[in-house]
Amino acid sequence: MSAIDIFAWIVLIVLAASTIFVIVFMAMLPGTIAKRRNHPWKDAVSIGGWVTLFFGFTLWPLVLIWAYVDVPRAPRPEPTP
């Protein structure tokens, strides 16, 4: 093996590792955001981030938006005097 062959293998390994890292990071991102924001459905958002991994990240932007959107709370009834 020449030096160029070894360099090519190193580049290939680094590219493969960085691609895997980016994919895992993107799958974890909505769940991490939902947990940090104390989202009421943080577990569902986290699972949604991983499920979109199998569908080619087609619904990933929706899961990311869902991580930022909180459910509005029910209004409190006014106390009667």
Phi and psi restraints in degrees (range 20) as a CNS / XPLOR table:
assign (resid 1 and name C) (resid 2 and name N)
       (resid 2 and name CA) (resid 2 and name C) 1.0 -90.2 20.0 2
assign (resid 2 and name N) (resid 2 and name CA)
       (resid 2 and name C) (resid 3 and name N) 1.0 173.6 20.0 2
assign (resid 2 and name C) (resid 3 and name N)
       (resid 3 and name CA) (resid 3 and name C) 1.0 -65.2 20.0 2
assign (resid 3 and name N) (resid 3 and name CA)
       (resid 3 and name C) (resid 4 and name N) 1.0 -33.3 20.0 2
assign (resid 3 and name C) (resid 4 and name N)
       (resid 4 and name CA) (resid 4 and name C) 1.0 -68.8 20.0 2
assign (resid 4 and name N) (resid 4 and name CA)
       (resid 4 and name C) (resid 5 and name N) 1.0 -36.4 20.0 2
assign (resid 4 and name C) (resid 5 and name N)
       (resid 5 and name CA) (resid 5 and name C) 1.0 -64.6 20.0 2
assign (resid 5 and name N) (resid 5 and name CA)
       (resid 5 and name C) (resid 6 and name N) 1.0 -42.2 20.0 2
assign (resid 5 and name C) (resid 6 and name N)
       (resid 6 and name CA) (resid 6 and name C) 1.0 -65.6 20.0 2
assign (resid 6 and name N) (resid 6 and name CA)
       (resid 6 and name C) (resid 7 and name N) 1.0 -42.2 20.0 2
assign (resid 6 and name C) (resid 7 and name N)
       (resid 7 and name CA) (resid 7 and name C) 1.0 -62.2 20.0 2
assign (resid 7 and name N) (resid 7 and name CA)
       (resid 7 and name C) (resid 8 and name N) 1.0 -40.3 20.0 2
assign (resid 7 and name C) (resid 8 and name N)
       (resid 8 and name CA) (resid 8 and name C) 1.0 -63.4 20.0 2
assign (resid 8 and name N) (resid 8 and name CA)
       (resid 8 and name C) (resid 9 and name N) 1.0 -41.3 20.0 2
assign (resid 8 and name C) (resid 9 and name N)
       (resid 9 and name CA) (resid 9 and name C) 1.0 -64.8 20.0 2
assign (resid 9 and name N) (resid 9 and name CA)
       (resid 9 and name C) (resid 10 and name N) 1.0 -39.8 20.0 2
assign (resid 9 and name C) (resid 10 and name N)
       (resid 10 and name CA) (resid 10 and name C) 1.0 -63.2 20.0 2
assign (resid 10 and name N) (resid 10 and name CA)
       (resid 10 and name C) (resid 11 and name N) 1.0 -44.5 20.0 2
assign (resid 10 and name C) (resid 11 and name N)
       (resid 11 and name CA) (resid 11 and name C) 1.0 -62.7 20.0 2
assign (resid 11 and name N) (resid 11 and name CA)
       (resid 11 and name C) (resid 12 and name N) 1.0 -42.2 20.0 2
assign (resid 11 and name C) (resid 12 and name N)
       (resid 12 and name CA) (resid 12 and name C) 1.0 -62.3 20.0 2
assign (resid 12 and name N) (resid 12 and name CA)
       (resid 12 and name C) (resid 13 and name N) 1.0 -42.7 20.0 2
assign (resid 12 and name C) (resid 13 and name N)
       (resid 13 and name CA) (resid 13 and name C) 1.0 -66.5 20.0 2
assign (resid 13 and name N) (resid 13 and name CA)
       (resid 13 and name C) (resid 14 and name N) 1.0 -41.7 20.0 2
assign (resid 13 and name C) (resid 14 and name N)
       (resid 14 and name CA) (resid 14 and name C) 1.0 -64.8 20.0 2
assign (resid 14 and name N) (resid 14 and name CA)
       (resid 14 and name C) (resid 15 and name N) 1.0 -41.3 20.0 2
assign (resid 14 and name C) (resid 15 and name N)
       (resid 15 and name CA) (resid 15 and name C) 1.0 -65.2 20.0 2
assign (resid 15 and name N) (resid 15 and name CA)
       (resid 15 and name C) (resid 16 and name N) 1.0 -42.3 20.0 2
assign (resid 15 and name C) (resid 16 and name N)
       (resid 16 and name CA) (resid 16 and name C) 1.0 -64.8 20.0 2
assign (resid 16 and name N) (resid 16 and name CA)
       (resid 16 and name C) (resid 17 and name N) 1.0 -44.1 20.0 2
assign (resid 16 and name C) (resid 17 and name N)
       (resid 17 and name CA) (resid 17 and name C) 1.0 -65.0 20.0 2
assign (resid 17 and name N) (resid 17 and name CA)
       (resid 17 and name C) (resid 18 and name N) 1.0 -41.1 20.0 2
assign (resid 17 and name C) (resid 18 and name N)
       (resid 18 and name CA) (resid 18 and name C) 1.0 -69.7 20.0 2
assign (resid 18 and name N) (resid 18 and name CA)
       (resid 18 and name C) (resid 19 and name N) 1.0 -33.4 20.0 2
assign (resid 18 and name C) (resid 19 and name N)
       (resid 19 and name CA) (resid 19 and name C) 1.0 -65.6 20.0 2
assign (resid 19 and name N) (resid 19 and name CA)
       (resid 19 and name C) (resid 20 and name N) 1.0 -43.9 20.0 2
assign (resid 19 and name C) (resid 20 and name N)
       (resid 20 and name CA) (resid 20 and name C) 1.0 -63.3 20.0 2
assign (resid 20 and name N) (resid 20 and name CA)
       (resid 20 and name C) (resid 21 and name N) 1.0 -41.3 20.0 2
assign (resid 20 and name C) (resid 21 and name N)
       (resid 21 and name CA) (resid 21 and name C) 1.0 -61.4 20.0 2
assign (resid 21 and name N) (resid 21 and name CA)
       (resid 21 and name C) (resid 22 and name N) 1.0 -44.7 20.0 2
assign (resid 21 and name C) (resid 22 and name N)
       (resid 22 and name CA) (resid 22 and name C) 1.0 -65.4 20.0 2
assign (resid 22 and name N) (resid 22 and name CA)
       (resid 22 and name C) (resid 23 and name N) 1.0 -40.7 20.0 2
assign (resid 22 and name C) (resid 23 and name N)
       (resid 23 and name CA) (resid 23 and name C) 1.0 -64.9 20.0 2
assign (resid 23 and name N) (resid 23 and name CA)
       (resid 23 and name C) (resid 24 and name N) 1.0 -44.7 20.0 2
assign (resid 23 and name C) (resid 24 and name N)
       (resid 24 and name CA) (resid 24 and name C) 1.0 -66.3 20.0 2
assign (resid 24 and name N) (resid 24 and name CA)
       (resid 24 and name C) (resid 25 and name N) 1.0 -39.6 20.0 2
assign (resid 24 and name C) (resid 25 and name N)
       (resid 25 and name CA) (resid 25 and name C) 1.0 -62.2 20.0 2
assign (resid 25 and name N) (resid 25 and name CA)
       (resid 25 and name C) (resid 26 and name N) 1.0 -43.7 20.0 2
assign (resid 25 and name C) (resid 26 and name N)
       (resid 26 and name CA) (resid 26 and name C) 1.0 -67.6 20.0 2
assign (resid 26 and name N) (resid 26 and name CA)
       (resid 26 and name C) (resid 27 and name N) 1.0 -33.9 20.0 2
assign (resid 26 and name C) (resid 27 and name N)
       (resid 27 and name CA) (resid 27 and name C) 1.0 -70.7 20.0 2
assign (resid 27 and name N) (resid 27 and name CA)
       (resid 27 and name C) (resid 28 and name N) 1.0 -32.8 20.0 2
assign (resid 27 and name C) (resid 28 and name N)
       (resid 28 and name CA) (resid 28 and name C) 1.0 -83.2 20.0 2
assign (resid 28 and name N) (resid 28 and name CA)
       (resid 28 and name C) (resid 29 and name N) 1.0 -21.2 20.0 2
assign (resid 28 and name C) (resid 29 and name N)
       (resid 29 and name CA) (resid 29 and name C) 1.0 -59.4 20.0 2
assign (resid 29 and name N) (resid 29 and name CA)
       (resid 29 and name C) (resid 30 and name N) 1.0 -49.9 20.0 2
assign (resid 29 and name C) (resid 30 and name N)
       (resid 30 and name CA) (resid 30 and name C) 1.0 -60.7 20.0 2
assign (resid 30 and name N) (resid 30 and name CA)
       (resid 30 and name C) (resid 31 and name N) 1.0 -40.7 20.0 2
assign (resid 30 and name C) (resid 31 and name N)
       (resid 31 and name CA) (resid 31 and name C) 1.0 -65.2 20.0 2
assign (resid 31 and name N) (resid 31 and name CA)
       (resid 31 and name C) (resid 32 and name N) 1.0 -38.6 20.0 2
assign (resid 31 and name C) (resid 32 and name N)
       (resid 32 and name CA) (resid 32 and name C) 1.0 -65.2 20.0 2
assign (resid 32 and name N) (resid 32 and name CA)
       (resid 32 and name C) (resid 33 and name N) 1.0 -42.1 20.0 2
assign (resid 32 and name C) (resid 33 and name N)
       (resid 33 and name CA) (resid 33 and name C) 1.0 -64.8 20.0 2
assign (resid 33 and name N) (resid 33 and name CA)
       (resid 33 and name C) (resid 34 and name N) 1.0 -43.6 20.0 2
assign (resid 33 and name C) (resid 34 and name N)
       (resid 34 and name CA) (resid 34 and name C) 1.0 -63.5 20.0 2
assign (resid 34 and name N) (resid 34 and name CA)
       (resid 34 and name C) (resid 35 and name N) 1.0 -39.8 20.0 2
assign (resid 34 and name C) (resid 35 and name N)
       (resid 35 and name CA) (resid 35 and name C) 1.0 -67.9 20.0 2
assign (resid 35 and name N) (resid 35 and name CA)
       (resid 35 and name C) (resid 36 and name N) 1.0 -39.1 20.0 2
assign (resid 35 and name C) (resid 36 and name N)
       (resid 36 and name CA) (resid 36 and name C) 1.0 -66.6 20.0 2
assign (resid 36 and name N) (resid 36 and name CA)
       (resid 36 and name C) (resid 37 and name N) 1.0 -35.0 20.0 2
assign (resid 36 and name C) (resid 37 and name N)
       (resid 37 and name CA) (resid 37 and name C) 1.0 -89.3 20.0 2
assign (resid 37 and name N) (resid 37 and name CA)
       (resid 37 and name C) (resid 38 and name N) 1.0 2.5 20.0 2
assign (resid 37 and name C) (resid 38 and name N)
       (resid 38 and name CA) (resid 38 and name C) 1.0 55.9 20.0 2
assign (resid 38 and name N) (resid 38 and name CA)
       (resid 38 and name C) (resid 39 and name N) 1.0 50.8 20.0 2
assign (resid 38 and name C) (resid 39 and name N)
       (resid 39 and name CA) (resid 39 and name C) 1.0 -68.2 20.0 2
assign (resid 39 and name N) (resid 39 and name CA)
       (resid 39 and name C) (resid 40 and name N) 1.0 141.6 20.0 2
assign (resid 39 and name C) (resid 40 and name N)
       (resid 40 and name CA) (resid 40 and name C) 1.0 -64.5 20.0 2
assign (resid 40 and name N) (resid 40 and name CA)
       (resid 40 and name C) (resid 41 and name N) 1.0 -26.7 20.0 2
assign (resid 40 and name C) (resid 41 and name N)
       (resid 41 and name CA) (resid 41 and name C) 1.0 -116.2 20.0 2
assign (resid 41 and name N) (resid 41 and name CA)
       (resid 41 and name C) (resid 42 and name N) 1.0 47.6 20.0 2
assign (resid 41 and name C) (resid 42 and name N)
       (resid 42 and name CA) (resid 42 and name C) 1.0 -63.5 20.0 2
assign (resid 42 and name N) (resid 42 and name CA)
       (resid 42 and name C) (resid 43 and name N) 1.0 -33.5 20.0 2
assign (resid 42 and name C) (resid 43 and name N)
       (resid 43 and name CA) (resid 43 and name C) 1.0 -68.9 20.0 2
assign (resid 43 and name N) (resid 43 and name CA)
       (resid 43 and name C) (resid 44 and name N) 1.0 -39.9 20.0 2
assign (resid 43 and name C) (resid 44 and name N)
       (resid 44 and name CA) (resid 44 and name C) 1.0 -67.0 20.0 2
assign (resid 44 and name N) (resid 44 and name CA)
       (resid 44 and name C) (resid 45 and name N) 1.0 -38.0 20.0 2
assign (resid 44 and name C) (resid 45 and name N)
       (resid 45 and name CA) (resid 45 and name C) 1.0 -65.4 20.0 2
assign (resid 45 and name N) (resid 45 and name CA)
       (resid 45 and name C) (resid 46 and name N) 1.0 -40.8 20.0 2
assign (resid 45 and name C) (resid 46 and name N)
       (resid 46 and name CA) (resid 46 and name C) 1.0 -63.2 20.0 2
assign (resid 46 and name N) (resid 46 and name CA)
       (resid 46 and name C) (resid 47 and name N) 1.0 -44.6 20.0 2
assign (resid 46 and name C) (resid 47 and name N)
       (resid 47 and name CA) (resid 47 and name C) 1.0 -64.7 20.0 2
assign (resid 47 and name N) (resid 47 and name CA)
       (resid 47 and name C) (resid 48 and name N) 1.0 -39.2 20.0 2
assign (resid 47 and name C) (resid 48 and name N)
       (resid 48 and name CA) (resid 48 and name C) 1.0 -60.9 20.0 2
assign (resid 48 and name N) (resid 48 and name CA)
       (resid 48 and name C) (resid 49 and name N) 1.0 -37.2 20.0 2
assign (resid 48 and name C) (resid 49 and name N)
       (resid 49 and name CA) (resid 49 and name C) 1.0 -63.1 20.0 2
assign (resid 49 and name N) (resid 49 and name CA)
       (resid 49 and name C) (resid 50 and name N) 1.0 -39.6 20.0 2
assign (resid 49 and name C) (resid 50 and name N)
       (resid 50 and name CA) (resid 50 and name C) 1.0 -76.2 20.0 2
assign (resid 50 and name N) (resid 50 and name CA)
       (resid 50 and name C) (resid 51 and name N) 1.0 -33.9 20.0 2
assign (resid 50 and name C) (resid 51 and name N)
       (resid 51 and name CA) (resid 51 and name C) 1.0 -66.4 20.0 2
assign (resid 51 and name N) (resid 51 and name CA)
       (resid 51 and name C) (resid 52 and name N) 1.0 -37.3 20.0 2
assign (resid 51 and name C) (resid 52 and name N)
       (resid 52 and name CA) (resid 52 and name C) 1.0 -65.0 20.0 2
assign (resid 52 and name N) (resid 52 and name CA)
       (resid 52 and name C) (resid 53 and name N) 1.0 -19.8 20.0 2
assign (resid 52 and name C) (resid 53 and name N)
       (resid 53 and name CA) (resid 53 and name C) 1.0 -60.0 20.0 2
assign (resid 53 and name N) (resid 53 and name CA)
       (resid 53 and name C) (resid 54 and name N) 1.0 -37.1 20.0 2
assign (resid 53 and name C) (resid 54 and name N)
       (resid 54 and name CA) (resid 54 and name C) 1.0 -79.6 20.0 2
assign (resid 54 and name N) (resid 54 and name CA)
       (resid 54 and name C) (resid 55 and name N) 1.0 -18.1 20.0 2
assign (resid 54 and name C) (resid 55 and name N)
       (resid 55 and name CA) (resid 55 and name C) 1.0 -102.2 20.0 2
assign (resid 55 and name N) (resid 55 and name CA)
       (resid 55 and name C) (resid 56 and name N) 1.0 17.4 20.0 2
assign (resid 55 and name C) (resid 56 and name N)
       (resid 56 and name CA) (resid 56 and name C) 1.0 74.0 20.0 2
assign (resid 56 and name N) (resid 56 and name CA)
       (resid 56 and name C) (resid 57 and name N) 1.0 27.4 20.0 2
assign (resid 56 and name C) (resid 57 and name N)
       (resid 57 and name CA) (resid 57 and name C) 1.0 60.4 20.0 2
assign (resid 57 and name N) (resid 57 and name CA)
       (resid 57 and name C) (resid 58 and name N) 1.0 26.5 20.0 2
assign (resid 57 and name C) (resid 58 and name N)
       (resid 58 and name CA) (resid 58 and name C) 1.0 -70.8 20.0 2
assign (resid 58 and name N) (resid 58 and name CA)
       (resid 58 and name C) (resid 59 and name N) 1.0 -35.9 20.0 2
assign (resid 58 and name C) (resid 59 and name N)
       (resid 59 and name CA) (resid 59 and name C) 1.0 -100.3 20.0 2
assign (resid 59 and name N) (resid 59 and name CA)
       (resid 59 and name C) (resid 60 and name N) 1.0 7.5 20.0 2
assign (resid 59 and name C) (resid 60 and name N)
       (resid 60 and name CA) (resid 60 and name C) 1.0 -59.2 20.0 2
assign (resid 60 and name N) (resid 60 and name CA)
       (resid 60 and name C) (resid 61 and name N) 1.0 -41.1 20.0 2
assign (resid 60 and name C) (resid 61 and name N)
       (resid 61 and name CA) (resid 61 and name C) 1.0 -61.3 20.0 2
assign (resid 61 and name N) (resid 61 and name CA)
       (resid 61 and name C) (resid 62 and name N) 1.0 -33.8 20.0 2
assign (resid 61 and name C) (resid 62 and name N)
       (resid 62 and name CA) (resid 62 and name C) 1.0 -67.0 20.0 2
assign (resid 62 and name N) (resid 62 and name CA)
       (resid 62 and name C) (resid 63 and name N) 1.0 -39.5 20.0 2
assign (resid 62 and name C) (resid 63 and name N)
       (resid 63 and name CA) (resid 63 and name C) 1.0 -67.5 20.0 2
assign (resid 63 and name N) (resid 63 and name CA)
       (resid 63 and name C) (resid 64 and name N) 1.0 -36.8 20.0 2
assign (resid 63 and name C) (resid 64 and name N)
       (resid 64 and name CA) (resid 64 and name C) 1.0 -66.3 20.0 2
assign (resid 64 and name N) (resid 64 and name CA)
       (resid 64 and name C) (resid 65 and name N) 1.0 -41.4 20.0 2
assign (resid 64 and name C) (resid 65 and name N)
       (resid 65 and name CA) (resid 65 and name C) 1.0 -64.0 20.0 2
assign (resid 65 and name N) (resid 65 and name CA)
       (resid 65 and name C) (resid 66 and name N) 1.0 -40.4 20.0 2
assign (resid 65 and name C) (resid 66 and name N)
       (resid 66 and name CA) (resid 66 and name C) 1.0 -61.3 20.0 2
assign (resid 66 and name N) (resid 66 and name CA)
       (resid 66 and name C) (resid 67 and name N) 1.0 -32.8 20.0 2
assign (resid 66 and name C) (resid 67 and name N)
       (resid 67 and name CA) (resid 67 and name C) 1.0 -65.9 20.0 2
assign (resid 67 and name N) (resid 67 and name CA)
       (resid 67 and name C) (resid 68 and name N) 1.0 -28.1 20.0 2
assign (resid 67 and name C) (resid 68 and name N)
       (resid 68 and name CA) (resid 68 and name C) 1.0 -91.8 20.0 2
assign (resid 68 and name N) (resid 68 and name CA)
       (resid 68 and name C) (resid 69 and name N) 1.0 -18.9 20.0 2
assign (resid 68 and name C) (resid 69 and name N)
       (resid 69 and name CA) (resid 69 and name C) 1.0 -94.4 20.0 2
assign (resid 69 and name N) (resid 69 and name CA)
       (resid 69 and name C) (resid 70 and name N) 1.0 124.1 20.0 2
assign (resid 69 and name C) (resid 70 and name N)
       (resid 70 and name CA) (resid 70 and name C) 1.0 -96.4 20.0 2
assign (resid 70 and name N) (resid 70 and name CA)
       (resid 70 and name C) (resid 71 and name N) 1.0 153.5 20.0 2
assign (resid 70 and name C) (resid 71 and name N)
       (resid 71 and name CA) (resid 71 and name C) 1.0 -77.2 20.0 2
assign (resid 71 and name N) (resid 71 and name CA)
       (resid 71 and name C) (resid 72 and name N) 1.0 131.5 20.0 2
assign (resid 71 and name C) (resid 72 and name N)
       (resid 72 and name CA) (resid 72 and name C) 1.0 -66.1 20.0 2
assign (resid 72 and name N) (resid 72 and name CA)
       (resid 72 and name C) (resid 73 and name N) 1.0 139.4 20.0 2
assign (resid 72 and name C) (resid 73 and name N)
       (resid 73 and name CA) (resid 73 and name C) 1.0 -79.2 20.0 2
assign (resid 73 and name N) (resid 73 and name CA)
       (resid 73 and name C) (resid 74 and name N) 1.0 150.8 20.0 2
assign (resid 73 and name C) (resid 74 and name N)
       (resid 74 and name CA) (resid 74 and name C) 1.0 -66.9 20.0 2
assign (resid 74 and name N) (resid 74 and name CA)
       (resid 74 and name C) (resid 75 and name N) 1.0 138.8 20.0 2
assign (resid 74 and name C) (resid 75 and name N)
       (resid 75 and name CA) (resid 75 and name C) 1.0 -67.3 20.0 2
assign (resid 75 and name N) (resid 75 and name CA)
       (resid 75 and name C) (resid 76 and name N) 1.0 143.9 20.0 2
assign (resid 75 and name C) (resid 76 and name N)
       (resid 76 and name CA) (resid 76 and name C) 1.0 -78.0 20.0 2
assign (resid 76 and name N) (resid 76 and name CA)
       (resid 76 and name C) (resid 77 and name N) 1.0 138.8 20.0 2
assign (resid 76 and name C) (resid 77 and name N)
       (resid 77 and name CA) (resid 77 and name C) 1.0 -70.6 20.0 2
assign (resid 77 and name N) (resid 77 and name CA)
       (resid 77 and name C) (resid 78 and name N) 1.0 146.4 20.0 2
assign (resid 77 and name C) (resid 78 and name N)
       (resid 78 and name CA) (resid 78 and name C) 1.0 -71.7 20.0 2
assign (resid 78 and name N) (resid 78 and name CA)
       (resid 78 and name C) (resid 79 and name N) 1.0 137.0 20.0 2
assign (resid 78 and name C) (resid 79 and name N)
       (resid 79 and name CA) (resid 79 and name C) 1.0 -69.9 20.0 2
assign (resid 79 and name N) (resid 79 and name CA)
       (resid 79 and name C) (resid 80 and name N) 1.0 138.1 20.0 2
assign (resid 79 and name C) (resid 80 and name N)
       (resid 80 and name CA) (resid 80 and name C) 1.0 -89.3 20.0 2
assign (resid 80 and name N) (resid 80 and name CA)
       (resid 80 and name C) (resid 81 and name N) 1.0 132.4 20.0 2
